[in-house]
Amino acid sequence: MTIMRPFTAAHEEYDNGLFCPAEDGPNELGLDAPLVARRLIREGLVDVFALESDVHVGVGLPWYTRRGNRRPLCVPDAFVAFGVRLRERRSWRIDRENVVPAMCVHVETRVNRPDILGPTKERCERLGVKEYLIFAPDQVTGFRLHKGRYRLIQPDGDGGVRSRLLGLRLVSEYGYPRFVDAASGEVVLTRREQALRSVRAKRANLIPRTGD
């Protein structure tokens, strides 16, 4: 399996193993890798749109088209819908919201691969989901709606896939997902990295005590 290069290696503040999503270290994909990948994707999108009052980031919510349907159309790991009111939701009812999510992301596993590349992808295409992204440790795949049909998004040189709707790129680093601002190239910090940056800033601002 080919693991994408460390995307943040060029940034000085990421040196010394700052990015470490799993207990066994950033270069080892443990058994919990899909769970960690889902968490990083969900937290990254939630943090990016935290201040947007009309953007809903759904995490693990089933989609339904109308009341009475017991089987969901799909359950993406994360999705983004624009122009909706912020509130708690236990599912996404397209008939009630009157909004089709603009983008959804799936974390690929050996079990779900046939579904997310087959029936689920076809349902999202028919619904009109404009961007459909799939993350796997060795490959990021994306599809963009064009004239009602999905077309493969050409990956960037580092293997990342660009979402025009979000202004973000989804890349693989040490086999785990990262979001990158497409315009500035700035990496969206994980919550652990945000905490470490805050601690470092506080320590840098501490005034050293001097004895008499």
Protein Blocks (a to p, Z undefined) as FASTA:
>chain_A
ZZdddfklmpmklgghlaacbfnojkbccfklmmmmmmmmmmmmmmmmmmpmkbccdehi
acdfbghiabdfbdcfbdcdehiacdddfbdcfklnopacfbdcddddfklmmmmmmmmm
mmmmmnopabdcdddfkbccddddeehiacdddddfkopacdfklopacddeehiacddd
fklopacddfklmmmmmmmmmmmmpccdddZZ
